[in-house]
């Protein structure tokens, strides 16, 4: 789901709302989406409960009717921010996912897979030390987890890697 252009390292932000807005605008522009719809989708979901999963990680996400393929971004913040996570640890790694509302059956398996990836302490530590977007992408690609299928309706898991360059370009 990610390419180097979808990764932002050391984003300076003032807090959760600012971070979500800036990430939403970036992912919307990168994928030719309406910025306000993406912002609203992420904020609406965040109002239901924090997407912080603990250990300094948040995975904000939204199901959107206006997209036909998933879009994602990985953001490492320059300074951790409060994200109301379950462990109250401030967040510095934010993996944002926009998913087609027409493919909801594939969404939860994909979200679960990303959660498992980012719960790995070695992955988090290496992402926090990455110096370039390319290096961060290589860290995600190196983790031995099943890939997300490009068939959004069945989301079959295939051997390989989580990060699929062609999925975001579909």
N, C-alpha and C positions, 0 to 999 in steps of 0.2 A: 504494500500500500504506500510505501514511502520511497522517495528519491532524495538525493542530496538537497534539492531545492525546497523540500518540505521540512527541512531540519533547521532550526534556529538556535544558536548557542549564545548564552549569556544575555538574554533579553532583559532589559532594565524596565521594571514596572513598579507601580505604586501599591498594587494589591490585586486581589482576586478579580474584581470587575474589570480593572484595567488590563490585566493579563488576558482574560477571556475575550475582551473586545479586540485587543491587538492580534491575538491568535486567530479569531474569527475573520477579521478583515484580511489577514494574510492568506488564510486558506481559501477564502472566497475569491480573492483576486487571482490566486494561483490556478483555481479551477473554473474561473468564469462564472461564478455564482453571485447572486444578489447578497451584498454584505449584510444588510439589515435582516434578511431572512436567516442567515447563518448565525448572526449575533442573537436574534430572538430564539432560535432553536436551542442554542447552547444555554442561554440564560433561563429559558423555560424549564429545561431539564434540571439545571442546577437548583432551581427553586424547589424542586421536588425532594431534594436531598443532595448533600455534597457528593461530588464524584471523586473526592480524595479517597484513595484506597489504603493509605498508610505508608510509612517508610519514606516520606518525602515525595510521593508520587500521586498524581491525579490523572484521571482519564475522562475528561469531559467529552460528552458525545450527544448526538442528536440524530433522530430519524427524520429525514426530510423527503417530502414528496417531489421536490423539484430536481432531484438528482437520480441518475440511473446507474451510477457506479460509486463505490466508496471513495472517500477522500480522507486524508489524514495528515497530521503534522506532529512532529516531536519538537518540543521547546524546552530548553534548559534555561532557567532563570539565572540572572547574575546574583540575585539574593533571594533566598527562600521567602515565601509568603504564607500567611495563614490561609488555609483552604478548608477549614472545618472538617478535617479528616478524622477517622476513627481513633487514631493514636495521638491526635493534637500536634503531631510533628509538622513543622512548616514544609511546604512543597517547593521543590525546585525542578522537578521533572514532570512535564505535562505532555501527555500523548492524547491528542484530540482526534476524534473520529466523527465523520459525517457519513451516515449510512442511508441508502435508499429505503424509503418507507415501503416500497414494493417488494423488498427482500428481507422482511423482518425475521423469517425463520433462520436465516444465515447469520443474523446479527449477534445473538447471544453466544453462539460458539466462537465467533471471531473475537468478541469482547473478552470472553473467558481466556482465550489463548493469549491475548495481549496482556491481560492481568497476570497470567502465569509467567510470561516473559519478564515483565517488569518487577515481579516479586523476587526474582533471582538476585541475590545480593551482589554477585559478581557483575551482572549486567548493569545494575544501578551504579556501582562503584566505577566501572569503566566509562559509562556515559557521563558521569560527573567529571571525569578526567579527560574526556575527548577534547582535542584541540581544534578539530575541523568537523564540518558536516559529513565529509567523506568518512572520517574515522568513526563518527557516531553511527553512520549507516553500516559500516563494516562490523561494528559490535553487534548490532541488531541482526545482521545477516549471519553472523557466526554462531549464534545461539542455536543449538540443535533442537528445534521444535517443528512440528508439522506446519506446512504452508497453508494459507487460506486459499481455498479453491477460487478460481475465477468464475465458476458457476455459482452465482449468488443465490440461486434458488435452492440448491441442495447443500452448498458449503461442505462438500466432501473434503476431507483432509488428505493432503498428498505429502509424500516424503519431500523434504527440502527445507526451505527457510520461510520464516514468517513474512519477511519483507519481499514484496513482489513488485518490481518496477513497472511491469506492464499492467497491473491491476488499476493503478491510478490513472493510466492513460487510456483505459478502455472507454 
